Amino acid sequence: MAEQLIDAKYKKYGELISQGNFKFVPFVCEAFGGISEPALRILRRLANDLQEKTKRCFSSIMASLQKCICVIIWKSVVESVMERAFWIKSNGFQQT
């Protein structure tokens, strides 16, 4: 699944990628915790930098980063469900 999403991001941003003077790295996370390899490489690099600056344990930093990402994803899921419930209620649909 993640590989398909990575391909979709390259297609979606292909024109910008070809124009830019930067490196594009698709950051793909799945709703149930899967993180693509390119995204993990970014997190590992960030964790290494943070480890050098903070002297915290690498695995602790990685766990914190992954928890933050998980919270962001689930917050988005909850907001989406609530928006849909509000739309259904405001349009006169009722549960039976």
ChimeraX commands (.cxc) that place a marker at each C-alpha (Angstrom):
marker #1 position 0.00,0.00,0.00 radius 0.5
marker #1 position 2.71,2.48,0.96 radius 0.5
marker #1 position 4.53,1.90,-2.33 radius 0.5
marker #1 position 1.39,2.83,-4.28 radius 0.5
marker #1 position 1.06,6.02,-2.25 radius 0.5
marker #1 position 4.70,6.88,-2.88 radius 0.5
marker #1 position 4.14,6.46,-6.64 radius 0.5
marker #1 position 1.02,8.63,-6.39 radius 0.5
marker #1 position 2.99,11.41,-4.69 radius 0.5
marker #1 position 5.64,11.35,-7.43 radius 0.5
marker #1 position 2.87,11.64,-10.03 radius 0.5
marker #1 position 1.07,14.40,-8.13 radius 0.5
marker #1 position 4.17,16.51,-7.55 radius 0.5
marker #1 position 6.14,15.48,-10.64 radius 0.5
marker #1 position 6.06,18.88,-12.29 radius 0.5
marker #1 position 7.18,20.67,-9.13 radius 0.5
marker #1 position 9.90,18.10,-8.60 radius 0.5
marker #1 position 11.31,18.65,-12.07 radius 0.5
marker #1 position 11.30,22.45,-11.59 radius 0.5
marker #1 position 12.76,22.60,-8.12 radius 0.5
marker #1 position 16.29,22.77,-6.90 radius 0.5
marker #1 position 15.57,20.43,-4.00 radius 0.5
marker #1 position 15.29,16.76,-3.19 radius 0.5
marker #1 position 11.75,15.40,-3.00 radius 0.5
marker #1 position 11.15,12.65,-0.47 radius 0.5
marker #1 position 7.60,11.30,-0.24 radius 0.5
marker #1 position 6.59,11.01,3.41 radius 0.5
marker #1 position 3.94,8.29,3.55 radius 0.5
marker #1 position 2.29,7.02,6.72 radius 0.5
marker #1 position -0.52,4.52,6.84 radius 0.5
marker #1 position -3.48,4.93,9.18 radius 0.5
marker #1 position -2.57,1.87,11.25 radius 0.5
marker #1 position 1.07,2.78,11.86 radius 0.5
marker #1 position 2.96,1.77,8.74 radius 0.5
marker #1 position 5.64,4.25,7.71 radius 0.5
marker #1 position 7.30,4.10,4.32 radius 0.5
marker #1 position 11.04,3.53,4.05 radius 0.5
marker #1 position 11.70,7.05,2.67 radius 0.5
marker #1 position 9.80,8.51,5.64 radius 0.5
marker #1 position 11.76,6.32,8.06 radius 0.5
marker #1 position 15.03,7.55,6.55 radius 0.5
marker #1 position 13.95,11.14,7.27 radius 0.5
marker #1 position 12.95,10.24,10.83 radius 0.5
marker #1 position 16.26,8.42,11.41 radius 0.5
marker #1 position 18.23,11.41,10.16 radius 0.5
marker #1 position 16.22,13.76,12.37 radius 0.5
marker #1 position 16.66,11.40,15.34 radius 0.5
marker #1 position 20.43,11.28,14.76 radius 0.5
marker #1 position 20.61,15.07,14.70 radius 0.5
marker #1 position 18.49,15.33,17.83 radius 0.5
marker #1 position 20.57,12.66,19.57 radius 0.5
marker #1 position 23.73,14.67,18.96 radius 0.5
marker #1 position 22.14,17.88,20.23 radius 0.5
marker #1 position 20.17,16.52,23.19 radius 0.5
marker #1 position 22.23,13.44,24.18 radius 0.5
marker #1 position 18.96,11.48,24.41 radius 0.5
marker #1 position 18.79,7.84,23.37 radius 0.5
marker #1 position 18.20,7.31,19.62 radius 0.5
marker #1 position 15.41,4.76,20.18 radius 0.5
marker #1 position 13.65,7.08,22.61 radius 0.5
marker #1 position 13.75,9.91,20.06 radius 0.5
marker #1 position 12.46,7.63,17.29 radius 0.5
marker #1 position 9.62,6.43,19.52 radius 0.5
marker #1 position 8.68,10.03,20.35 radius 0.5
marker #1 position 8.69,11.04,16.68 radius 0.5
marker #1 position 6.55,8.06,15.71 radius 0.5
marker #1 position 4.09,8.77,18.53 radius 0.5
marker #1 position 3.76,12.38,17.38 radius 0.5
marker #1 position 3.05,11.25,13.83 radius 0.5
marker #1 position 0.49,8.73,15.10 radius 0.5
marker #1 position -1.31,11.42,17.10 radius 0.5
marker #1 position -1.42,13.73,14.08 radius 0.5
marker #1 position -2.84,10.97,11.86 radius 0.5
marker #1 position -5.49,9.91,14.36 radius 0.5
marker #1 position -6.45,13.54,15.04 radius 0.5
marker #1 position -7.05,13.92,11.32 radius 0.5
marker #1 position -9.13,10.74,11.23 radius 0.5
marker #1 position -11.26,11.89,14.17 radius 0.5
marker #1 position -11.80,15.32,12.60 radius 0.5
marker #1 position -12.86,13.70,9.34 radius 0.5
marker #1 position -15.36,11.42,11.10 radius 0.5
marker #1 position -16.78,14.32,13.09 radius 0.5
marker #1 position -17.13,16.49,9.98 radius 0.5
marker #1 position -19.00,13.68,8.25 radius 0.5
marker #1 position -21.27,13.15,11.27 radius 0.5
marker #1 position -22.02,16.88,11.38 radius 0.5
marker #1 position -22.78,16.90,7.64 radius 0.5
marker #1 position -25.10,13.92,7.98 radius 0.5
marker #1 position -26.93,15.50,10.94 radius 0.5
marker #1 position -27.21,18.93,9.31 radius 0.5
marker #1 position -28.62,17.41,6.11 radius 0.5
marker #1 position -31.47,15.68,7.91 radius 0.5
marker #1 position -30.16,12.13,7.83 radius 0.5
marker #1 position -30.83,10.12,10.96 radius 0.5
marker #1 position -29.72,6.78,12.25 radius 0.5
marker #1 position -32.38,4.11,12.53 radius 0.5
marker link #1:1,2 radius 0.2
marker link #1:2,3 radius 0.2
marker link #1:3,4 radius 0.2
marker link #1:4,5 radius 0.2
marker link #1:5,6 radius 0.2
marker link #1:6,7 radius 0.2
marker link #1:7,8 radius 0.2
marker link #1:8,9 radius 0.2
marker link #1:9,10 radius 0.2
marker link #1:10,11 radius 0.2
marker link #1:11,12 radius 0.2
marker link #1:12,13 radius 0.2
marker link #1:13,14 radius 0.2
marker link #1:14,15 radius 0.2
marker link #1:15,16 radius 0.2
marker link #1:16,17 radius 0.2
marker link #1:17,18 radius 0.2
marker link #1:18,19 radius 0.2
marker link #1:19,20 radius 0.2
marker link #1:20,21 radius 0.2
marker link #1:21,22 radius 0.2
marker link #1:22,23 radius 0.2
marker link #1:23,24 radius 0.2
marker link #1:24,25 radius 0.2
marker link #1:25,26 radius 0.2
marker link #1:26,27 radius 0.2
marker link #1:27,28 radius 0.2
marker link #1:28,29 radius 0.2
marker link #1:29,30 radius 0.2
marker link #1:30,31 radius 0.2
marker link #1:31,32 radius 0.2
marker link #1:32,33 radius 0.2
marker link #1:33,34 radius 0.2
marker link #1:34,35 radius 0.2
marker link #1:35,36 radius 0.2
marker link #1:36,37 radius 0.2
marker link #1:37,38 radius 0.2
marker link #1:38,39 radius 0.2
marker link #1:39,40 radius 0.2
marker link #1:40,41 radius 0.2
marker link #1:41,42 radius 0.2
marker link #1:42,43 radius 0.2
marker link #1:43,44 radius 0.2
marker link #1:44,45 radius 0.2
marker link #1:45,46 radius 0.2
marker link #1:46,47 radius 0.2
marker link #1:47,48 radius 0.2
marker link #1:48,49 radius 0.2
marker link #1:49,50 radius 0.2
marker link #1:50,51 radius 0.2
marker link #1:51,52 radius 0.2
marker link #1:52,53 radius 0.2
marker link #1:53,54 radius 0.2
marker link #1:54,55 radius 0.2
marker link #1:55,56 radius 0.2
marker link #1:56,57 radius 0.2
marker link #1:57,58 radius 0.2
marker link #1:58,59 radius 0.2
marker link #1:59,60 radius 0.2
marker link #1:60,61 radius 0.2
marker link #1:61,62 radius 0.2
marker link #1:62,63 radius 0.2
marker link #1:63,64 radius 0.2
marker link #1:64,65 radius 0.2
marker link #1:65,66 radius 0.2
marker link #1:66,67 radius 0.2
marker link #1:67,68 radius 0.2
marker link #1:68,69 radius 0.2
marker link #1:69,70 radius 0.2
marker link #1:70,71 radius 0.2
marker link #1:71,72 radius 0.2
marker link #1:72,73 radius 0.2
marker link #1:73,74 radius 0.2
marker link #1:74,75 radius 0.2
marker link #1:75,76 radius 0.2
marker link #1:76,77 radius 0.2
marker link #1:77,78 radius 0.2
marker link #1:78,79 radius 0.2
marker link #1:79,80 radius 0.2
marker link #1:80,81 radius 0.2
marker link #1:81,82 radius 0.2
marker link #1:82,83 radius 0.2
marker link #1:83,84 radius 0.2
marker link #1:84,85 radius 0.2
marker link #1:85,86 radius 0.2
marker link #1:86,87 radius 0.2
marker link #1:87,88 radius 0.2
marker link #1:88,89 radius 0.2
marker link #1:89,90 radius 0.2
marker link #1:90,91 radius 0.2
marker link #1:91,92 radius 0.2
marker link #1:92,93 radius 0.2
marker link #1:93,94 radius 0.2
marker link #1:94,95 radius 0.2
marker link #1:95,96 radius 0.2
view
